[in-house]
Structure formats: C-alpha cells, structure tokens
Amino acid sequence: MLEGIEKKAVQVTLKVFETMFFMPLSVIEEDDEATAGSAGSNLSSLRGEIEFSGPSSGRLMLSLPRDLVNTLAGGALSDGEGAITEAHLLDTVNELCNMICGNLLSTIDNKSVWDLSLPKTLSDPFPENEGEAGNRIVNLNFEADDYPLRLQIQWTE
C-alpha cells in the first residue's frame, strides 16, 4: 500500500498549495537539502501535526516559516478586514495539514476509512527524524517564494 508514497505526497502538496493559495512550490532535491536547511535555519517557524489511522497509521508534520504562513493567511483572508492574528496563522497551518493529509490518504487508498485527529500547530522546532522504531519516515523539502518548507510523514503498518 505504501509504494510510491513519496511521489504521491509531492503531487498532493504541490496541488494543495497551487489550488488553495495560488502559490507554486518547487521540490528541493536531496543534493540541495543542506543549502535549503541552512537558508531556513534562522527563520521562526510553525509546525503543524495531524495523526491518522486506518489501514495504516501515523502522523504528518509540516513546518513552515511564520513569514510564509502570514502570506498564506493573508491570501486566504483577503477580505481586507483587520490584521492577521496568531489564531489566523494557527488555523492556516492546521488547515494545510488537514488538506494535505486527507488528500494524500484518499490518493493512497480511497476505498478505506481513514480517521484523522484534529490538527494542531506548535511553535517549537521541527524534530529531526523523530519517530518510534519501526516507523517508515518520508521527508520532503520544498521551497515557496524563497522560503523552505518541510513535510514529514511517519507510517506504522
């Protein structure tokens, strides 16, 4: 079931950003990861998480710089009323996690029932390959408007 998950996760993430925020992403290849990691190391980030269960279970995490989330929230709330609040930023990251995870799981297996937790957004740093022994971990790096994004999916079968 998990064959091709990396490719599907890339396709879903690109599609969500383009259709929901009109923001194209570029995939950062493994050779470019060191450069991308150092470019974003000084940025304040938000990390969203959502857990899932069904035929497989696991967790999806998405880390984005606050400045990028502010841009995304501003586009989503383009009614021009008031300033973007911290709650808007958290909601934006939560909704991104929900959309990416839901679309990815339905792409992997649209005949099964998947349960998703409520997404949560934290201000703490993105853990490096955090996960329980035996988990399959997929790490993907993207760039949007010169900002680094990181998607991590942990699977247990």
C-alpha positions in Angstrom: 0.0 0.0 0.0 2.8 2.4 0.8 4.5 2.1 -2.6 5.1 5.4 -4.3 4.1 7.4 -1.2 6.9 9.9 -1.7 5.7 10.7 -5.2 2.1 10.9 -4.2 3.0 13.2 -1.2 4.8 15.5 -3.5 1.9 15.7 -6.0 -0.7 16.3 -3.3 1.4 19.0 -1.6 2.1 20.8 -4.9 -1.6 20.7 -5.8 -2.9 21.9 -2.4 -0.5 24.9 -2.4 -1.4 25.8 -6.1 -5.2 25.4 -5.8 -5.7 26.8 -2.3 -3.1 29.5 -2.2 -2.2 30.1 -5.8 1.4 29.5 -4.7 3.7 27.2 -6.7 6.2 25.2 -4.8 9.4 23.7 -6.0 10.8 20.4 -4.7 14.2 20.6 -3.2 16.2 17.6 -4.2 18.4 15.7 -1.8 21.5 17.3 -3.2 20.1 20.7 -2.3 18.8 19.9 1.2 21.9 21.1 3.0 21.6 24.5 1.3 17.9 24.7 2.0 18.3 23.7 5.6 20.8 26.4 6.3 18.8 29.0 4.4 15.8 28.4 6.7 17.6 27.8 10.0 17.2 31.4 11.2 13.5 31.7 10.5 10.8 31.4 13.1 8.7 28.5 12.1 5.3 26.9 12.9 4.9 23.1 12.9 1.6 21.5 12.2 0.8 17.9 13.0 -2.1 15.6 12.3 -2.4 11.9 13.1 -4.2 9.3 11.1 -5.3 5.7 11.4 -6.9 3.2 9.1 -5.2 0.5 7.0 -2.0 2.2 8.3 -1.5 4.7 11.0 1.0 7.5 11.5 1.5 11.2 11.7 2.0 14.0 9.1 4.0 17.1 10.1 4.5 20.3 8.2 7.0 23.0 9.1 6.7 26.5 7.6 8.3 29.8 8.3 6.0 32.3 10.1 6.5 34.9 7.4 5.3 32.4 4.7 2.3 31.4 6.9 1.5 35.1 7.2 1.5 35.5 3.4 -0.7 32.4 3.1 -3.2 33.5 5.7 -3.3 37.0 4.1 -4.3 35.5 0.8 -6.9 33.2 2.4 -8.4 36.2 4.4 -8.3 38.6 1.5 -11.5 40.4 2.8 -9.2 43.3 4.0 -10.8 43.4 7.4 -8.3 43.7 10.2 -4.9 42.4 10.8 -3.9 38.8 10.7 -3.8 37.3 14.2 -1.9 34.5 15.7 -5.2 32.5 15.6 -5.3 33.0 11.8 -1.7 31.7 11.5 -2.5 28.6 13.5 -5.7 28.0 11.6 -3.9 28.3 8.3 -1.2 25.7 9.3 -3.9 23.4 10.7 -6.0 23.5 7.5 -2.9 22.9 5.4 -2.1 19.7 7.4 -5.7 18.6 7.1 -5.9 19.2 3.4 -2.5 17.5 2.6 -3.2 14.5 4.9 -6.8 14.0 3.7 -5.9 14.2 0.0 -2.8 12.0 0.4 -4.7 9.3 2.2 -7.5 9.2 -0.3 -4.9 9.1 -3.1 -3.2 6.1 -1.4 -6.5 4.2 -0.7 -9.8 5.7 -1.5 -11.8 2.6 -0.6 -10.8 2.5 3.1 -12.0 4.6 6.0 -9.3 6.9 7.5 -9.6 8.6 10.8 -7.8 11.9 11.2 -7.1 13.7 14.5 -7.7 17.3 15.0 -4.6 19.1 13.6 -2.5 21.1 16.0 0.1 23.7 15.4 3.1 24.3 17.6 5.9 26.9 17.7 8.6 24.5 18.7 11.3 23.3 16.3 10.6 20.6 13.8 12.1 17.3 15.2 14.8 15.6 13.2 13.5 12.2 12.2 11.6 11.8 15.4 9.6 8.7 15.5 9.2 5.3 17.0 11.4 2.4 16.0 9.8 0.6 13.0 8.2 3.6 11.6 8.8 4.4 7.9 9.7 8.1 7.7 9.3 10.2 4.5 11.0 13.6 4.5 10.2 16.0 1.7 11.6 19.5 1.3 10.0 22.3 -0.8 10.5 26.0 -1.4 7.9 28.7 -1.9 8.8 32.3 -2.5 12.4 31.5 -1.3 11.0 30.1 2.0 11.8 26.5 2.9 9.0 24.0 3.8 9.4 20.6 5.2 6.9 17.8 5.2 7.5 14.6 7.2 5.2 11.6 7.2 5.7 8.7 9.7 3.9 5.4 8.9 3.4 2.3 11.0 1.8 -0.7 9.3 
